[in-house]
């Protein structure tokens, strides 16, 4: 091949250096041959999905969520790990706060994942929920504001909370300590979400005694209902002896994969058993939900138009609508 033939294959500059242009490399010379890519073009699958997401997000933002007439205290619990308790707590709280509600998240898990996802410092030595439960520190003194939304607050958990299960055993009224702390709180909030650890110990019991509502995330997989009976028996014991106001108000199906028959079977069984307590919105498997905490953000901030974000927005609206006519009792 001659040098003339080789030269014909090299993209030419669109402007010379003397005309104020810059020397380019790569495929810049072929840009004019490529059609412009419209990411919102509804004639393409990606464009249609993106356009639908943007429209859904715009609709959600135009319609404010109803606020409860009294404070709703909701424990998010399931002793099975990895079902989306923290993801649910953080994203529901962020969605409600971004639509006008004032929301407090109490991180009751020693791992502190909810604190991480809300961008709240929770290293050892930071004032935390541990001092509230074990040291009688006022809850107001440990609450910090999250950057996620103007009305979103967090009572963080530190690793010190890991020893609280043992320390609480010898304390007077050990099951009621969180309830008393919330009752004496001066901060005005519409919702209190309590993110429980994956166990049925004293921390979870404190959360159940403090709450009026129980929200259980259930994973759309084979072992979803295994062990749920034990949690419900504990709820019945708490209702009978410690907190008559507590009720199972909400079931949220998480990690739904529409490609599998198993997920549909789990959805069918849960709805058949729990009826209208199951939210009609299901949370899909979505990589954005997993990525967001590593950036100290909720999925709604990290990627507002992702399927996970839009699903949690819809679930938060359902939750708000359900509490509107029942004075927060759901």
Secondary structure, DSSP 8 states (H G I E B T S, - for coil): --HHHHHHHS---SS-GGGT-----TTGGGGGGS----TT-TTSHHHHHHHHHHHHHHHHHHS-----SS-EEEEE--SSTTSSHHHHHHHHHHHHHHTT--EEEEE--TT-HHHHHTT----TTS--HHHHHHH---GGGTEEE-TT-TTEEEE---GGGGGHHHHHHTSTTGGGHHHHHHHT--S--SEEEEE--SS-SHHHHHHHHH-SEEEEEEESSTTTTTTHHHHHHHHHHHHHHT-TT-EEEEEEEESB-TT-HHHHHHHHHHHHHHGGGB-S---B--HHHHHHGGGT--HHHH-TTSHHHHHHHHHHHHHHHHHHTTTT--
